[in-house]
Structures are given as C-alpha cells and as structure tokens.
Amino acid sequence: MSTTLKARLPRGFVDRPAADLAATNRMIDAIRRTYELYGFEALETPFVEYTEALGKFLPDQDRPNEGVFSFQDDDEQWLSLRYDLTAPLARHVAERLDAQSLTLPYRSYRAGWVFRNEKPGPGRFRQFMQFDADTVGSGSPAADAEICMMMADTLEAVGIPRGQYVVKVNNRKVLDGVMEAIGLGGDENAGRRLTVLRALDKADKFPIAEIRKLLGEGRLDESGDFTKGAGLSNEEQTDILNSTIVFERVSDVASAGGRDLSDMVVDTTSMKFIDNVAIAQMLGARARTDVGLKGADELMKIAQLCEAAGYGSQRIQIDPSVVRGLEYYTGPVFEAELTFSITNDEGQTVRFGSVAGGGRYDGLVGRFRAEPVPATGFSIGVSRLLAALQHVKSPIVAAGASAGPAVVLVMDRDRVADYQAMVAKLRRAGIPAEFYLGSAGMKAQMKYADRRRAPCVIIQGSQEKERGEVQIKDLFEGAKAAEADKAAASNAEYRAARLAQVSVSEEALVETVAGIFARHGLKAG
C-alpha cells in the first residue's frame, strides 16, 4: 500500500503565483497612498478573535462553527478566525478608549486575510483579502461623504478610468422605515430583517421572481439546497421591492424637474441622468416613518457635500437598490460598482459589478461600551479588484511579475566558492543575486535564468578566470535581439541588440550589473 500523500488544496483556498503577488502589492501600495492622503493611518489586528467579539451578525453561540472557523483554547473559550476586518477594529477601538490611548475621530486603514466557513464555489473562497478604511468617532454625514469620495479616488488611483465606475449610496434607515411600517420593527424581528437584507443584496444575481421566493417562504437552488425565506406576504414583498429594486424608467432629468416626486420611482440604470438631490427628495417624499425621513435627510446632506467637493452624480450616485447584507449597518451604505461589461462563466454579457462596499455601523463599537460610538467605513475585495484591473489593463497589473535576481552560472564545480564570492559582492551593493545550485549544464542553466526572469547572467569559466574577467549577458536585451531578428529589423537595431553580452574585468562586475538593472528600470542599491 502506497504511503505517498496526495498533493491537493483544501476546497475554497488558492495558491497565488509571483505575478499575482507582485500586482497585488502594487495595487495595495496605490490604495495605501490614497488613504494616507485623506489622513488615515495603518492598523493591523490578529487573525483570531474571541467568537463573541465578532458580532451578532455571525452565528449564535450554540453553533460557533457556522459561518466562521472556530476552536476552543485551553480555557475552553471559543476563538474564531476573523470574518471581516470591521469587528476586530471595533474591539481595538473599545480597548483603546478604555485605556484612554486613542483620540477620536480615529481614521484607520487595514489590509488582511479574512475567513468564511461557507460553501465554496466559482469566485467564492473561504480565505480572501480585504482592504478597509474606517472613521470611528464621528456621526456627521461629512464622514460618510468623505468615505465615498475616498472610494472614488481609490478606484481612479489603481487604474479604473472615470466613467467606468460609480460609487452608489443609500441609507438603511429608509429601508428600516419601510420594514417598520409593515411590522418588522423591534428586536423580535431581527432575524427576519436580516433575511430580507440578504435577499435584497442578491438583486444583482437573481431575477425578481427568485428574490420574492427569498422574501417569502424560501428558495430551492439548482443544487437542491433550500434557503429559508423571510415569510413576508405578497403585499409586504411588493412594499419592500418598490422601495428598493423595482423601478419605472425616467427618461431624463428634465422630466423630473417640475413634478411632484411623492409617487415617482426610478430605474437605477437611468439614475445617472438625475440629480442626487432630486433622488433624496423623492425618497423623503415617499418615506412612511420618521426613521425613513431621517435617512432621506442624511442622503441629502451627503449629496450636497459630495457635489460641493466636485464629486457629482457621475461618480457618486444615490441608489435605493443598495442595501448591503449585514445587519450591523445603521445608516448610509455604500457600494463601488464597475460599470463595464464582461462575459461571465455562462457566456452571458454582464456588468462587472461591485468591488467594494460598506456603510455606517454606529452600534458595533458600542457593544463593548456603555455609550454609543459612531463609525463608518468601507472594504475593498482585493482579489476582485485585481481581476477588474486585469480586465481594464491597468498599468498596475500590466507589469506582471517583478524581475528576478542576477544569476551567476556555475561553469566549474570545483569553483563554487568563487561564485559564492561574486553573489556576495553583488548583494553587498544592493543587487539581488544568486548562483545556480543545481547540477545541470550551461544550456539548462540559461533556461533556468530565463524562468527566473533574471535581467542578466554572469559567466566565468576557467579561461575568463585566468584573464581576471567575467562575461555578463543582458537577457532582456538578448530577448529584444531575438525579436529584432524575427521582425527583420534594421541592421543597426540588430547589431545594437546583439551587444547584449560584454566582457569586463572582475573589478567592474558590480558597476556593469548595476548599469543593466538601471537600464531596465529595476531597483538595485
């Protein structure tokens, strides 16, 4: 019987190659620079938190592994891998406020891995990276407006052109008002409200008929899994849908200008033609409760602040269809949607969709304290945004993997110490370098250097050693020579490219290799 292990990844997890890592790091650097322009500072929280600290939107304490990866420590306390980066921030802030070591408002950003113990599928992973930015300690709509503006600036900073994204804004208080009006207010209905929110949050994936099933008795999917619904009547479903995702089309802003907005509904595909203030007025006119009116008023203030700062409805847009699926949101909610089309796994042409989202969560920090602490923020799905950048051919991802080290080829096995001395000299000068550790010949070593994306190789056989010289071949220029040859380029171009290999003294090794790195815009020294 064979004892060889089968090499396999757990379901819902992926390995990431060098090119993806390099592109991700460049993207994260661009995001970080944008956040810091707004005065946000870095924070890192651990992967593990007490399960109870992760929030009531997570599983109940009788099922600590439902939705999260959990385990017990030696004190029989339940611990979990973090589900998102927001709940750990709330815990961090509450601790620092107790110690009086934090000044509010507190602007922070965090990048890190989060974990979901859920059924994996295409594009749905159990481990993925998020990059969050949050302002804690301000209840002003100005904080929400700033988050929306920063989200727009971030998308442009990583290479999403203006006109190919929109930051959508709604206010959960508007929907809360509708749910209160149909009898879903109060703590006793918290579970049903969460079911409604999660159903509406799937509006970009499911047709209205399927959303109605989730709002009603439930939905059976293609795999046979049944999702229990919110148990709403047909009339209650219609009230919810009419306040969010079912709209009549309004052809242009002029048609809305002089009309009574109390019974107007709007198709989200046409909202870009309508002033954000007009949409906020519409929502206020249709609000059925005081909480709904308050939500519409907050949207009005956000719209006015964004407009004053130069962020019009083409970039930041009020959209009643944005609800977000987590219960802890208490006011404005945001979603950054990319508007260009892609072909999905079924061959259909669809919008790329959301790459970031968030909102106001004034109750989350307050779970740890006697007094409420307002907070607002958003989270970027790093892998999903990276896929979008690959689609639009952003310069951030176009560069692919970064170049590798200079490679010293091993021509004489009894002179390994000489080759080790060469790479040590290059490394002391700040030049990435290695010597070949295998046992293959010259041809195989050259192939190895190509696969390592080495800018150059250093060759010193016994004859070069006697002369005190080294051969240095610029592999990038050599590749150009091969292309020039194929393209039948001019003789001058061909000869210039063929000068990729030079012979220099041992003393000139570092200077020559540094020059090759500089020629190709690579960091050395």
Residue pairs with C-beta under 8 A, 6 or more apart in sequence:
9 15
10 126
11 120
11 126
12 118
12 120
12 124
12 125
12 126
12 127
13 125
13 126
13 127
14 125
16 24
17 401
18 401
18 402
19 400
19 401
20 386
21 401
22 399
22 400
22 401
22 402
23 386
23 389
23 390
23 396
23 397
23 399
23 400
24 129
24 382
24 386
26 396
26 397
26 399
27 158
27 382
27 385
27 386
27 389
27 396
27 397
28 111
28 131
28 382
30 154
30 157
30 158
30 396
31 111
31 131
31 154
31 157
31 158
31 380
32 42
32 109
32 111
33 157
34 150
34 153
34 154
34 157
35 109
35 133
35 150
35 154
37 153
38 107
38 133
38 146
38 150
39 107
40 107
40 108
40 109
40 133
41 107
41 108
41 109
42 108
42 109
42 110
43 89
43 92
43 108
43 109
43 110
44 110
44 112
45 82
45 85
45 88
45 89
45 91
45 92
45 110
45 112
46 82
46 88
47 81
47 82
47 112
47 113
47 115
48 79
48 80
48 81
48 82
49 79
49 80
49 82
49 87
49 88
49 91
50 77
50 78
50 79
50 80
51 58
51 61
51 64
51 68
51 70
51 78
51 79
51 80
52 61
52 78
53 87
53 88
53 90
53 91
53 368
54 68
54 80
54 82
54 83
54 87
55 83
55 87
55 90
55 328
55 364
55 367
56 190
56 327
56 328
56 367
57 194
57 326
57 327
57 328
58 67
58 68
58 80
58 83
58 87
59 65
59 66
59 67
59 68
60 66
61 78
64 70
64 78
64 80
65 117
66 117
67 83
67 116
67 117
67 118
68 80
68 81
68 83
68 115
68 116
68 117
69 80
69 81
69 115
69 117
70 78
70 79
70 80
70 81
70 117
71 78
71 79
71 80
72 78
72 79
73 79
81 114
81 115
82 88
82 112
82 114
82 115
83 114
83 115
83 116
84 114
84 130
84 132
84 379
85 110
85 112
85 114
85 130
85 132
85 379
86 132
86 134
86 328
86 361
86 364
86 377
86 379
87 364
89 108
89 110
89 132
89 134
89 136
89 377
90 361
90 364
90 365
90 367
90 368
90 375
91 368
93 102
93 106
93 136
93 365
93 373
93 375
94 365
94 368
94 369
94 373
95 368
96 102
97 104
97 369
97 373
98 369
104 136
104 137
104 138
104 373
105 135
105 136
105 137
105 138
105 143
106 135
106 136
106 137
107 133
107 134
107 135
108 133
108 134
108 136
109 131
109 132
109 133
109 134
110 131
110 132
111 129
111 130
111 131
111 132
111 382
112 129
112 130
113 127
113 128
113 129
114 127
114 128
114 129
114 130
115 126
115 127
116 125
116 126
116 128
117 126
118 124
118 126
119 225
120 126
122 345
123 384
125 383
128 381
128 382
128 383
129 381
129 382
129 383
130 379
130 380
130 381
130 382
131 379
131 380
131 382
132 358
132 377
132 378
132 379
132 380
133 147
133 150
133 377
133 378
134 375
134 376
134 377
134 378
135 143
135 146
135 147
135 375
135 376
135 377
136 365
136 373
136 374
136 375
137 373
137 374
137 375
138 374
138 376
139 362
139 374
141 298
141 301
141 302
141 305
141 332
142 301
142 305
143 374
143 376
144 169
144 298
144 302
144 331
144 332
144 334
144 360
144 376
145 301
145 302
145 305
145 306
145 309
147 334
147 358
147 376
147 377
147 378
148 167
148 169
148 302
148 306
148 311
148 316
148 334
149 306
149 309
149 311
149 316
151 167
151 334
151 336
151 356
151 378
152 165
152 167
152 311
152 315
152 316
152 336
154 356
154 380
155 165
155 167
155 336
155 338
155 355
155 356
156 162
158 385
158 389
158 394
158 396
159 389
159 392
159 394
159 395
159 396
159 397
160 338
160 388
160 389
160 392
160 394
161 392
162 314
162 315
163 314
163 339
164 338
164 339
164 340
164 392
165 315
165 336
165 337
165 338
165 339
166 272
166 314
166 315
166 316
166 317
166 336
166 337
166 339
167 315
167 316
167 317
167 334
167 335
167 336
167 337
168 317
168 318
168 319
168 321
168 322
168 334
168 335
168 336
168 337
169 299
169 302
169 303
169 316
169 317
169 318
169 319
169 322
169 332
169 333
169 334
170 299
170 318
170 319
170 320
170 321
170 322
170 323
170 332
170 333
171 283
171 295
171 296
171 298
171 299
171 331
171 332
171 333
172 295
172 323
172 324
172 329
172 330
172 331
172 332
172 333
172 359
172 360
173 291
173 292
173 294
173 295
173 298
173 330
173 331
174 243
174 283
174 287
174 292
174 295
174 296
174 299
174 320
175 197
175 200
175 240
175 243
175 244
175 295
175 323
176 185
176 193
176 291
176 292
176 295
177 287
177 288
177 289
177 290
177 291
177 292
177 293
177 295
178 239
178 240
178 243
178 288
178 289
178 292
179 185
179 189
179 193
179 196
179 240
180 289
180 291
180 292
181 239
181 288
181 289
181 292
182 232
182 236
182 239
182 240
183 189
183 236
184 192
184 193
184 196
190 327
192 230
192 231
193 327
194 327
195 214
195 228
195 229
195 230
196 215
196 230
196 232
196 240
197 323
197 324
197 325
197 326
197 327
198 214
198 325
199 211
199 214
199 215
199 229
199 230
200 211
200 240
200 244
200 245
200 321
200 323
201 323
201 324
201 325
202 210
202 211
202 214
203 211
203 244
203 245
203 321
204 351
204 353
204 354
206 214
208 241
208 245
208 246
210 219
211 241
211 245
212 234
212 237
212 241
213 219
213 229
214 227
214 229
214 230
215 229
215 230
215 232
215 236
215 237
215 240
215 241
216 229
216 230
216 231
216 232
216 234
216 237
217 229
217 231
218 226
218 227
218 228
218 229
219 226
219 227
219 229
220 226
220 227
221 227
232 240
242 265
243 286
243 320
244 320
244 321
244 323
245 268
245 320
245 321
246 265
247 265
247 266
247 267
247 268
248 265
248 266
248 267
249 267
249 269
249 270
250 256
250 264
250 266
250 267
250 270
250 273
250 274
251 270
251 273
252 273
253 273
253 274
253 275
253 278
256 264
256 274
256 275
256 278
257 278
260 285
261 278
261 281
261 282
261 285
262 282
262 285
262 286
263 286
264 282
266 274
266 279
266 282
266 320
268 319
268 320
268 321
271 279
271 313
271 317
271 318
271 319
272 313
272 314
272 317
274 313
275 313
276 299
276 303
276 306
276 307
276 312
276 313
276 316
276 317
276 318
277 300
277 303
277 304
277 307
279 299
279 303
279 318
279 319
279 320
280 296
280 297
280 299
280 300
280 303
280 318
281 296
281 300
283 292
283 295
283 296
283 299
283 318
283 320
284 293
284 296
284 297
284 300
287 293
287 295
287 296
295 331
298 331
298 332
299 318
299 332
302 318
302 332
303 318
306 312
306 316
319 335
322 333
322 334
322 335
323 333
324 333
324 335
324 357
324 358
324 359
328 361
328 363
328 364
329 359
329 360
329 361
330 359
330 360
330 361
330 362
330 363
331 359
331 360
331 362
331 376
332 359
332 360
332 376
333 357
333 358
333 359
333 360
334 356
334 357
334 358
334 359
334 378
335 354
335 356
335 357
336 354
336 355
336 356
336 357
336 378
336 380
337 351
337 352
337 353
337 354
337 355
338 351
338 352
338 353
338 354
338 355
338 388
339 351
339 352
340 351
340 352
340 391
340 392
341 349
341 350
341 351
341 352
342 349
342 350
342 351
342 352
342 391
343 349
343 350
344 350
352 388
352 391
354 381
354 384
355 380
355 381
355 384
355 385
355 388
356 378
356 379
356 380
356 381
356 385
357 378
357 379
358 376
358 377
358 378
358 379
359 376
359 377
359 378
360 374
360 375
360 376
361 375
361 376
361 377
362 372
362 373
362 374
362 375
363 372
364 375
365 372
365 373
365 375
366 372
366 373
386 397
389 396
389 397
390 397
401 453
402 453
403 453
403 454
403 455
403 520
403 522
404 432
404 452
404 453
404 454
404 455
405 431
405 432
405 433
405 434
405 452
405 454
406 426
406 431
406 432
406 433
406 434
406 454
406 455
406 456
406 457
406 458
406 513
406 516
406 517
407 433
407 434
407 435
407 436
407 445
407 448
407 449
407 452
407 454
407 456
407 457
407 458
408 419
408 422
408 423
408 433
408 434
408 435
408 436
408 457
408 458
408 460
409 435
409 436
409 442
409 445
409 446
409 449
409 457
409 458
409 459
410 416
410 419
410 435
410 436
410 445
411 442
411 459
411 460
411 461
411 462
412 461
412 462
415 465
416 435
418 460
418 465
419 435
419 460
420 435
422 433
422 435
422 458
422 460
422 470
422 509
423 433
423 434
423 435
425 509
425 510
426 432
426 433
426 509
426 510
426 513
427 433
429 510
429 514
429 524
429 525
430 524
430 525
431 510
431 513
431 514
431 517
431 524
431 525
432 524
433 513
436 445
436 448
438 444
438 445
438 448
440 448
445 457
446 457
449 457
449 475
450 475
454 475
455 474
455 475
455 476
455 516
455 517
455 520
455 522
456 472
456 473
456 474
456 475
456 476
456 513
456 516
457 472
457 473
457 475
458 470
458 471
458 472
458 509
458 513
459 470
459 471
459 472
459 473
460 469
460 470
460 471
464 470
464 471
464 503
468 505
468 506
469 503
469 504
469 505
469 506
470 503
470 504
470 505
470 506
470 509
471 501
471 502
471 503
472 501
472 502
472 503
472 504
472 509
472 512
472 513
472 516
473 500
473 501
474 500
474 501
474 516
474 519
475 500
476 516
476 520
477 497
477 499
477 500
477 519
478 497
478 500
478 501
480 497
480 500
481 494
481 497
481 498
481 500
484 493
484 494
484 497
485 494
502 512
504 512
513 524
514 524
514 525
517 523
517 524
518 524
